[in-house]
Amino acid sequence: EIIKSWYKNILVVNDWSTDNSLKILKEYGEKIIILNHLKNRWWGAALEIWFEYLRRFWDNVNYVCTFDADWQHQLKDLPKFIESFNQDKDLKVVFWSRFIKKTNTNVWFIRKIILKLWILFTFFISQIKLTDSHNWYRVLKVSILKDIILTMDWMSYASEMIDIIAQKNIKFKEVPVDIIYTNYSMYKWQKSSNAINIAFKMIWIKFFR
């Protein structure tokens, strides 16, 4: 879908996929750049190696959009991010939000409760006010990547990034988007119990490391 929409500069991190992902990616040839991990490192490490590639080789690119490969994110929402930057030249980061206004996001009731509680936890940890918690769909100015160095390999990287943005007073904005949950995306990795693990990791890093 991204390629058919004529987007260029497509960078994919293949986090040691053991299925047909690499074979399928290679079929696109020079339309995409592929970075391969030698072992599974999870979200945070994949994103940091992605950022490091941009820091070293793509200094002529102004914006970077992080986009999941599990059909949750809707490409039609991307213009909202870009329009936010056009309206405010001082803006550095634009996050998704499922709750800034009513959207067509089909988030489950229990998951919505957990997400609302996580907003309070994020404020407690980072003193930052957000209407949504773990923000996977985001657009950043490439120029600020030098200030955002991720050290957490696991899902908790998202909280780490938000904490960095809060501590360094990086200007951000949220835009409403439609996130579509499928059985695949809900059950493969996004277990509600993961929130407890992430919370303990963030408390340890924030106050004890």
ChimeraX attribute file (.defattr): number of C-alpha atoms within 10 A of each C-alpha:
attribute: neighborCount
match mode: 1-to-1
recipient: residues
	/A:1	8
	/A:2	10
	/A:3	12
	/A:4	6
	/A:5	9
	/A:6	9
	/A:7	10
	/A:8	10
	/A:9	13
	/A:10	14
	/A:11	16
	/A:12	19
	/A:13	18
	/A:14	18
	/A:15	20
	/A:16	17
	/A:17	14
	/A:18	9
	/A:19	8
	/A:20	8
	/A:21	12
	/A:22	16
	/A:23	9
	/A:24	10
	/A:25	15
	/A:26	13
	/A:27	10
	/A:28	11
	/A:29	10
	/A:30	9
	/A:31	16
	/A:32	16
	/A:33	15
	/A:34	17
	/A:35	16
	/A:36	16
	/A:37	16
	/A:38	10
	/A:39	10
	/A:40	15
	/A:41	15
	/A:42	16
	/A:43	19
	/A:44	20
	/A:45	21
	/A:46	22
	/A:47	21
	/A:48	19
	/A:49	16
	/A:50	17
	/A:51	19
	/A:52	14
	/A:53	14
	/A:54	19
	/A:55	16
	/A:56	8
	/A:57	9
	/A:58	13
	/A:59	11
	/A:60	9
	/A:61	13
	/A:62	10
	/A:63	15
	/A:64	19
	/A:65	18
	/A:66	16
	/A:67	18
	/A:68	13
	/A:69	9
	/A:70	12
	/A:71	14
	/A:72	19
	/A:73	20
	/A:74	15
	/A:75	14
	/A:76	10
	/A:77	16
	/A:78	18
	/A:79	9
	/A:80	16
	/A:81	23
	/A:82	15
	/A:83	10
	/A:84	17
	/A:85	20
	/A:86	11
	/A:87	9
	/A:88	10
	/A:89	8
	/A:90	11
	/A:91	16
	/A:92	20
	/A:93	23
	/A:94	23
	/A:95	22
	/A:96	27
	/A:97	26
	/A:98	23
	/A:99	20
	/A:100	14
	/A:101	11
	/A:102	11
	/A:103	13
	/A:104	12
	/A:105	16
	/A:106	13
	/A:107	17
	/A:108	11
	/A:109	9
	/A:110	9
	/A:111	14
	/A:112	15
	/A:113	11
	/A:114	15
	/A:115	21
	/A:116	14
	/A:117	13
	/A:118	20
	/A:119	18
	/A:120	18
	/A:121	15
	/A:122	21
	/A:123	15
	/A:124	11
	/A:125	17
	/A:126	19
	/A:127	14
	/A:128	17
	/A:129	13
	/A:130	21
	/A:131	17
	/A:132	22
	/A:133	25
	/A:134	21
	/A:135	18
	/A:136	18
	/A:137	21
	/A:138	19
	/A:139	21
	/A:140	21
	/A:141	16
	/A:142	20
	/A:143	16
	/A:144	14
	/A:145	17
	/A:146	11
	/A:147	11
	/A:148	16
	/A:149	14
	/A:150	19
	/A:151	13
	/A:152	21
	/A:153	17
	/A:154	15
	/A:155	20
	/A:156	21
	/A:157	23
	/A:158	21
	/A:159	22
	/A:160	22
	/A:161	19
	/A:162	24
	/A:163	21
	/A:164	17
	/A:165	20
	/A:166	17
	/A:167	12
	/A:168	11
	/A:169	10
	/A:170	15
	/A:171	12
	/A:172	19
	/A:173	17
	/A:174	21
	/A:175	19
	/A:176	21
	/A:177	26
	/A:178	21
	/A:179	20
	/A:180	15
	/A:181	17
	/A:182	14
	/A:183	7
	/A:184	12
	/A:185	15
	/A:186	16
	/A:187	11
	/A:188	9
	/A:189	10
	/A:190	13
	/A:191	11
	/A:192	14
	/A:193	9
	/A:194	12
	/A:195	17
	/A:196	11
	/A:197	12
	/A:198	17
	/A:199	16
	/A:200	12
	/A:201	17
	/A:202	22
	/A:203	12
	/A:204	11
	/A:205	11
	/A:206	13
	/A:207	8
	/A:208	7
	/A:209	7
